[in-house]
Amino acid sequence: MRPLRLGTRGSKLALTQSRMVADELTTVTGRAVELVRIVTPGDTSSAPVAQLGVGVFVSALRDALLAGEIDFAVHSYKDLPTAEHPRLAIAAVPRREDPRDAVVASDGRTLADLQPGAMVGTGAVRRIAQLRAHGLELQVTPIRGNIDTRIARVLGPAADLDAVILARAGIARIARTDVITQTLDPMLMLPAPAQGALAVECRSGDTDLVELLAALDHAPTRAAVCAERALLATLEAGCAAPVAAYARLVRGRHAGSALGDGRGEEMIHLRGAVFSPDGVRAIRLSRTGTPAGAAEIGKALAADLLDAGADTLMGSTE
């Protein structure tokens, strides 16, 4: 039986994530997996992600899937467009890495330690808006490049920034958590929808492969990400919009449930926020429901945000 072909971007992070999924699949199912590197438009452009648009890192992988050049692909879930693809399926959502944002700053500093006017690098409009919302008086500059390149802008010999803000999950996956000087509480910096999660995608018609890949699925992660992305989809926002969402599975008691043993049933608590790009205005709300209703929780919270005026905040992010 030939090895399964796993399509991956060529960055250090993408290769690490893909190898992790490949190794786990081989361990669980016994199937050998080989990595096939695919170059995406996002890898060859130096333009800010906000200008490149949603799906720039996944389009080439999906083209290779549809052409039969690879059998499945691994994506950072937050890079995927929210609309379902008619010919592709998310066969597995592995256990999520820590979804929080992290600060890498010189001299071991936290955000609160940075002086007014300090230079902070991040490519996410969502992070920029939240930094501005906290009134820290920092100078924020957009940055691109792989994780090591961004960290070098703070800690390297040619450092030109006081700090950068990155997804903690990516730093952890390439084993560089030692450089993190602060992991940001979601109350301070709410993550992007699906941050820290991976999506394992294949052709929906390959039913045997869909079933095989399902062995990697982590149901609590899938439910949380489903809620977050349903919120994003309902707001009709792309990854460049100032939208944040974070769902956690907690123990609670749903209305009408039996008393049971006092621990309560598992529930999803979803927090969502929409910001004006300048951070001056923000709407933050939350909802709770059952994992089975994850998508409906996300849609309902998005409706709450829109009712509260979120659409008036989601203007130009240029």
C-alpha positions as CSV (number, residue, x, y, z in Angstrom):
1,M,0.0,0.0,0.0
2,R,1.5,3.3,-1.1
3,P,2.1,6.1,1.5
4,L,-0.6,8.8,1.8
5,R,0.5,12.1,0.3
6,L,0.1,15.0,2.7
7,G,0.3,18.4,1.1
8,T,2.0,21.2,3.2
9,R,3.4,24.6,2.9
10,G,7.2,24.7,3.1
11,S,7.6,27.0,6.2
12,K,9.1,25.6,9.3
13,L,5.8,25.9,11.2
14,A,3.8,24.3,8.4
15,L,6.2,21.4,8.1
16,T,6.3,20.9,11.8
17,Q,2.5,20.8,12.0
18,S,2.2,18.5,9.0
19,R,4.8,16.1,10.4
20,M,3.1,16.0,13.7
21,V,-0.2,15.1,12.0
22,A,1.5,12.5,9.8
23,D,3.2,10.8,12.7
24,E,0.0,10.7,14.7
25,L,-1.9,9.2,11.8
26,T,0.8,6.5,11.3
27,T,0.8,5.7,15.0
28,V,-3.0,5.4,15.2
29,T,-3.7,3.7,11.8
30,G,-0.4,2.2,10.7
31,R,-0.6,4.1,7.3
32,A,2.7,5.6,6.1
33,V,2.6,9.3,5.1
34,E,4.9,11.3,2.9
35,L,5.0,15.1,2.9
36,V,4.5,17.0,-0.4
37,R,5.6,20.6,-0.3
38,I,3.2,23.1,-2.1
39,V,4.1,26.7,-2.6
40,T,1.2,29.1,-2.0
41,P,0.8,32.8,-3.1
42,G,1.0,33.8,0.6
43,D,4.5,32.3,0.7
44,T,5.8,34.3,-2.2
45,S,4.3,37.7,-1.4
46,S,5.6,40.3,1.0
47,A,2.3,42.2,1.2
48,P,0.4,42.4,4.5
49,V,-2.0,39.5,5.1
50,A,-4.9,42.0,5.3
51,Q,-4.2,42.9,1.7
52,L,-3.7,39.4,0.5
53,G,-7.2,38.2,1.6
54,V,-8.8,35.2,3.0
55,G,-7.5,31.8,1.9
56,V,-4.2,33.0,0.4
57,F,-2.3,30.3,2.2
58,V,-4.7,27.5,1.4
59,S,-5.7,28.0,-2.3
60,A,-2.7,26.2,-3.8
61,L,-3.1,23.2,-1.3
62,R,-6.8,22.9,-2.3
63,D,-5.9,23.1,-6.0
64,A,-3.5,20.2,-5.5
65,L,-6.1,18.2,-3.6
66,L,-8.7,18.7,-6.3
67,A,-6.1,17.8,-9.0
68,G,-5.3,14.5,-7.2
69,E,-1.7,15.5,-6.6
70,I,-2.0,15.0,-2.9
71,D,-4.4,12.9,-0.7
72,F,-5.0,15.4,2.2
73,A,-3.7,18.7,3.5
74,V,-3.1,20.3,6.9
75,H,-4.0,23.9,7.4
76,S,-3.9,26.4,10.2
77,Y,-7.6,26.5,10.7
78,K,-7.8,30.2,11.0
79,D,-6.4,30.5,7.5
80,L,-9.4,28.8,6.0
81,P,-12.3,30.7,4.4
82,T,-15.5,30.2,6.5
83,A,-17.6,29.0,3.6
84,E,-17.7,25.2,3.2
85,H,-16.0,23.9,0.0
86,P,-18.4,21.8,-2.1
87,R,-15.9,19.1,-2.9
88,L,-13.7,19.0,0.2
89,A,-14.2,18.0,3.8
90,I,-12.6,18.8,7.1
91,A,-12.1,15.2,8.1
92,A,-10.4,15.9,11.4
93,V,-9.7,18.7,13.8
94,P,-6.8,17.5,16.1
95,R,-6.5,18.6,19.7
96,R,-5.9,22.4,19.9
97,E,-2.7,24.0,21.0
98,D,-3.0,27.0,23.4
99,P,-5.0,29.6,21.4
100,R,-3.7,32.7,23.3
101,D,-1.5,35.4,21.9
102,A,2.0,35.8,23.2
103,V,4.5,38.7,23.6
104,V,8.2,38.4,22.7
105,A,9.9,41.5,24.0
106,S,13.5,42.6,24.7
107,D,14.8,42.5,28.2
108,G,12.0,40.1,29.4
109,R,9.4,42.9,29.3
110,T,5.6,42.5,29.3
111,L,3.3,44.9,27.5
112,A,2.9,46.9,30.7
113,D,6.7,47.3,30.9
114,L,6.9,48.9,27.5
115,Q,7.4,52.7,27.4
116,P,5.1,55.0,25.4
117,G,6.2,55.0,21.8
118,A,7.8,51.5,22.0
119,M,7.8,49.8,18.6
120,V,5.6,46.6,18.5
121,G,5.2,44.4,15.5
122,T,2.1,42.4,14.5
123,G,0.4,41.7,11.2
124,A,-3.1,41.2,12.7
125,V,-5.7,44.1,12.6
126,R,-7.4,42.3,15.5
127,R,-4.3,42.6,17.7
128,I,-3.6,46.2,16.6
129,A,-7.2,47.3,17.5
130,Q,-7.0,45.6,20.9
131,L,-3.6,47.2,21.7
132,R,-5.1,50.6,20.8
133,A,-8.2,49.9,22.9
134,H,-6.1,49.5,26.0
135,G,-4.5,52.9,25.5
136,L,-0.9,51.7,25.8
137,E,0.4,54.4,23.5
138,L,2.6,52.0,21.6
139,Q,3.8,52.4,18.0
140,V,2.4,49.4,16.1
141,T,4.0,48.3,12.8
142,P,2.7,45.5,10.5
143,I,5.2,42.6,10.0
144,R,5.3,39.5,7.8
145,G,7.6,36.5,7.7
146,N,8.0,33.2,9.5
147,I,8.1,33.0,13.3
148,D,11.9,32.9,13.6
149,T,12.2,36.0,11.4
150,R,9.7,37.9,13.5
151,I,11.4,36.9,16.7
152,A,14.7,38.1,15.3
153,R,13.2,41.6,14.8
154,V,13.3,41.7,18.7
155,L,16.1,39.4,19.8
156,G,18.4,39.2,16.8
157,P,21.6,41.1,16.1
158,A,19.7,43.5,13.8
159,A,16.7,43.9,16.1
160,D,14.6,47.0,15.2
161,L,11.5,46.4,17.4
162,D,10.9,46.4,21.1
163,A,8.3,43.5,20.9
164,V,6.3,41.4,18.6
165,I,2.9,39.7,19.3
166,L,2.4,36.2,17.8
167,A,0.1,33.3,18.3
168,R,1.5,31.2,21.2
169,A,0.6,28.0,19.4
170,G,3.0,28.6,16.5
171,I,5.8,29.4,18.9
172,A,5.1,26.3,20.9
173,R,5.0,24.0,17.9
174,I,8.5,25.1,16.8
175,A,9.7,24.7,20.4
176,R,10.6,28.3,21.1
177,T,8.4,29.1,24.1
178,D,11.6,30.1,26.0
179,V,11.5,33.5,24.2
180,I,7.9,34.3,25.3
181,T,7.9,37.1,27.9
182,Q,4.1,37.2,28.4
183,T,1.2,35.0,27.4
184,L,-1.8,37.3,27.1
185,D,-5.0,36.5,29.0
186,P,-8.0,36.5,26.6
187,M,-9.5,39.2,28.7
188,L,-6.7,41.4,27.6
189,M,-6.3,40.1,24.0
190,L,-9.1,37.9,22.7
191,P,-7.7,35.4,20.1
192,A,-8.7,35.1,16.4
193,P,-11.4,32.5,15.7
194,A,-9.8,29.0,15.4
195,Q,-6.4,30.2,16.5
196,G,-4.2,27.3,17.6
197,A,-6.3,24.7,15.8
198,L,-5.5,22.6,12.7
199,A,-7.8,21.4,10.0
200,V,-7.1,18.1,8.2
201,E,-8.8,18.3,4.8
202,C,-9.4,15.8,2.0
203,R,-11.7,15.3,-0.9
204,S,-15.2,14.6,0.4
205,G,-15.7,11.8,-2.1
206,D,-12.8,9.8,-0.6
207,T,-15.0,8.2,2.0
208,D,-12.4,5.6,3.1
209,L,-9.9,8.4,3.7
210,V,-12.4,10.6,5.5
211,E,-13.1,7.7,7.8
212,L,-9.3,7.0,8.3
213,L,-8.5,10.6,9.1
214,A,-11.4,10.9,11.6
215,A,-9.2,8.9,14.0
216,L,-7.3,12.2,14.6
217,D,-10.4,14.2,15.4
218,H,-10.7,15.8,18.9
219,A,-14.4,16.4,19.5
220,P,-14.0,19.2,22.1
221,T,-11.7,21.2,19.8
222,R,-14.0,20.7,16.8
223,A,-17.0,22.0,18.8
224,A,-15.1,25.1,20.1
225,V,-13.8,25.9,16.7
226,C,-17.2,25.3,15.1
227,A,-18.7,27.9,17.4
228,E,-16.0,30.5,16.8
229,R,-16.1,30.1,13.0
230,A,-19.9,30.2,12.9
231,L,-19.7,33.6,14.6
232,L,-17.1,34.8,12.0
233,A,-19.2,33.5,9.1
234,T,-22.4,35.1,10.3
235,L,-20.6,38.4,10.7
236,E,-19.4,38.0,7.1
237,A,-15.9,38.9,8.2
238,G,-12.6,37.7,6.9
239,C,-9.4,37.0,8.7
240,A,-8.4,40.7,8.2
241,A,-11.4,42.1,10.0
242,P,-11.2,43.2,13.7
243,V,-13.1,40.3,15.0
244,A,-12.1,38.0,17.9
245,A,-13.7,34.9,19.4
246,Y,-12.8,32.3,21.9
247,A,-14.8,29.2,23.0
248,R,-14.1,27.0,26.0
249,L,-15.8,23.8,27.1
250,V,-16.8,24.2,30.8
251,R,-18.9,22.3,33.3
252,G,-22.3,23.9,33.8
253,R,-25.9,23.1,34.1
254,H,-28.1,23.6,31.1
255,A,-31.6,24.9,31.7
256,G,-33.9,22.0,32.2
257,S,-31.1,19.4,32.8
258,A,-31.3,16.9,35.6
259,L,-29.4,17.6,38.8
260,G,-27.1,14.6,38.3
261,D,-24.0,14.4,40.5
262,G,-23.6,18.1,40.9
263,R,-20.8,18.5,38.4
264,G,-23.2,19.5,35.6
265,E,-23.0,18.7,31.9
266,E,-20.3,20.0,29.5
267,M,-21.1,23.4,28.0
268,I,-19.5,25.7,25.5
269,H,-18.9,29.3,26.7
270,L,-18.2,31.5,23.7
271,R,-16.9,35.1,23.9
272,G,-16.9,37.3,20.8
273,A,-15.8,40.8,20.1
274,V,-15.8,43.3,17.3
275,F,-13.5,46.3,17.3
276,S,-13.2,49.5,15.3
277,P,-9.8,49.4,13.6
278,D,-8.6,52.3,15.7
279,G,-9.6,50.5,18.9
280,V,-11.8,53.4,20.1
281,R,-15.0,51.4,20.0
282,A,-15.6,47.7,20.9
283,I,-18.5,45.4,21.5
284,R,-17.9,42.4,23.6
285,L,-20.6,39.8,24.4
286,S,-20.8,36.1,25.3
287,R,-23.2,33.1,25.1
288,T,-23.3,29.6,26.5
289,G,-24.9,26.4,25.1
290,T,-24.3,22.7,24.5
291,P,-21.5,21.3,22.3
292,A,-24.2,19.8,20.0
293,G,-25.4,23.3,19.3
294,A,-21.9,24.8,18.7
295,A,-22.7,26.4,15.3
296,E,-26.0,27.8,16.6
297,I,-24.2,29.4,19.6
298,G,-21.8,31.1,17.2
299,K,-24.6,32.3,14.9
300,A,-26.7,33.6,17.9
301,L,-23.7,35.5,19.4
302,A,-23.0,37.0,16.0
303,A,-26.6,38.2,15.8
304,D,-26.3,39.6,19.3
305,L,-23.2,41.5,18.2
306,L,-24.9,42.9,15.1
307,D,-27.9,43.9,17.2
308,A,-25.5,45.8,19.4
309,G,-24.1,47.7,16.4
310,A,-21.2,45.6,15.4
311,D,-21.8,46.3,11.7
312,T,-21.0,50.0,12.3
313,L,-17.5,49.1,13.6
314,M,-16.5,46.8,10.7
315,G,-15.5,49.5,8.2
316,S,-12.3,49.8,6.2
317,T,-9.2,48.2,7.9
318,E,-6.7,49.8,5.5
